[in-house]
Amino acid sequence: MKKSLMPIFILGSLLINTIGLADETNLMKGKENMKDNKISLGAEVKPMAPAWVIGSYDKAGKANMMTAAWVGICCSKPPCVSIALRKATYTHTNIMERKAFTVNIPSKNYMKETDYFGLVSGRNVDKLSATGLTPIKGEKVDAPYLKEFPVAMECKVINIIEAGSHTMFIGEIMDVKADKSMVDENNSLLPCGLLFNPTTRDYYGVGEQLGKAFTTGKEILNKKK
């Protein structure tokens, strides 16, 4: 920004005419036009995110599930996922105790159960008994996953980061389990899950395929050659 304004400043200082002022005015108008397409929503408005269900065991070995939105892949080598939880949650306590968790991806058929897992605390109720869903003990980590959900990731905690109101648990993915119906001929996962809008508190389904990654952008890339 400083480099682009320097010639205008010099011209204005030496010539003191309207040429430099006009250029500066046009530059400012350009800034205003750029802002015209955006409005400031403040820091509290959160973008839409997938709804994930985090599985854990408590001290007594009781399985618990919690719906969380702040989840995402954070590393490829080793493959890792991060989850951010408030310290007050039961799942936070469980993960600190067991150093393991699962990330379960629901289908649209389990929207009610997914929502319920975020409405109550495992300290007070047995969520799995209430929903009738089946916890399966993880093969790779000390945490349960859900039999009925189409995809589950077994994760062991390798790092814990305090980030204000939330604790971020970095979990190395030890195994990904998926229903056969969710795997294509290339052994890649088919799309499933629910999208959650934390601002309006609405759920959305996953849309149709729009294009191929690392391919559609080549149209622009090839223009530069």
KARA-V745033 format. One record per residue. N is the residue number from 1. RES is the residue in one letter. OMEGA is omega in whole degrees, 0 to 359 (999 if undefined). Layout:
# KARA-V745033
n;res;omega
N;RES;OMEGA
N;RES;OMEGA
This chain:
# KARA-V745033
n;res;omega
1;M;180
2;K;181
3;K;183
4;S;181
5;L;185
6;M;178
7;P;179
8;I;180
9;F;181
10;I;179
11;L;180
12;G;182
13;S;184
14;L;187
15;L;183
16;I;177
17;N;187
18;T;183
19;I;181
20;G;179
21;L;179
22;A;178
23;D;181
24;E;179
25;T;178
26;N;179
27;L;179
28;M;177
29;K;178
30;G;178
31;K;181
32;E;180
33;N;179
34;M;182
35;K;184
36;D;183
37;N;182
38;K;171
39;I;180
40;S;180
41;L;182
42;G;185
43;A;186
44;E;179
45;V;186
46;K;180
47;P;178
48;M;182
49;A;175
50;P;173
51;A;181
52;W;177
53;V;184
54;I;180
55;G;179
56;S;173
57;Y;173
58;D;183
59;K;183
60;A;179
61;G;178
62;K;180
63;A;179
64;N;177
65;M;180
66;M;177
67;T;180
68;A;179
69;A;185
70;W;184
71;V;176
72;G;174
73;I;184
74;C;180
75;C;179
76;S;178
77;K;353
78;P;178
79;P;185
80;C;174
81;V;177
82;S;174
83;I;180
84;A;184
85;L;173
86;R;182
87;K;183
88;A;184
89;T;178
90;Y;181
91;T;176
92;H;179
93;T;181
94;N;182
95;I;176
96;M;180
97;E;188
98;R;182
99;K;179
100;A;176
101;F;172
102;T;174
103;V;183
104;N;181
105;I;182
106;P;168
107;S;180
108;K;179
109;N;182
110;Y;179
111;M;182
112;K;180
113;E;179
114;T;179
115;D;180
116;Y;181
117;F;179
118;G;183
119;L;185
120;V;179
121;S;177
122;G;175
123;R;188
124;N;184
125;V;173
126;D;186
127;K;183
128;L;175
129;S;182
130;A;183
131;T;182
132;G;179
133;L;191
134;T;175
135;P;177
136;I;180
137;K;179
138;G;179
139;E;186
140;K;184
141;V;182
142;D;180
143;A;181
144;P;170
145;Y;184
146;L;180
147;K;188
148;E;181
149;F;189
150;P;183
151;V;176
152;A;176
153;M;176
154;E;187
155;C;172
156;K;184
157;V;177
158;I;178
159;N;178
160;I;183
161;I;176
162;E;184
163;A;179
164;G;183
165;S;184
166;H;171
167;T;178
168;M;176
169;F;175
170;I;182
171;G;174
172;E;181
173;I;182
174;M;178
175;D;173
176;V;180
177;K;183
178;A;173
179;D;180
180;K;181
181;S;182
182;M;183
183;V;180
184;D;185
185;E;179
186;N;182
187;N;174
188;S;184
189;L;173
190;L;182
191;P;174
192;C;175
193;G;180
194;L;172
195;L;183
196;F;174
197;N;184
198;P;180
199;T;180
200;T;182
201;R;177
202;D;174
203;Y;177
204;Y;175
205;G;177
206;V;184
207;G;183
208;E;177
209;Q;182
210;L;182
211;G;181
212;K;177
213;A;182
214;F;179
215;T;184
216;T;181
217;G;181
218;K;177
219;E;177
220;I;180
221;L;182
222;N;179
223;K;184
224;K;182
225;K;999
